[in-house]
């Protein structure tokens, strides 16, 4: 199982007031991203879920910010996958481009 992500919080445990909360895979990366404005790294209590296309291996990303979307649980993963027109069947995710196919990583074709 993956380690829990790191986020940046203020002295009261609150996050930055941003539309997308950045998640970091390591404490070092979170520390590197922290500005000298009082925010410090905090590891989440549980690992996040992320979705990666089983064909092209691209992560499910926020359209506006280009960050991989981190999900709290399987129910949220199912809801968000549907909102982004991804299929999620038996834990296998496929992006909308690859659903319409063909997707061939070897030939560098995507959709």
Secondary structure, 3 states (H helix, E strand, C coil): CCCCCEEEECCCCCECCCCCCCCECCHHHHHHHCCCCCCEEEECCCCCECCECCCCCCECECCCCCCECCECCHHHHHHHHHHCCCEEECCEEECHHHHHCCEECCCCEEC
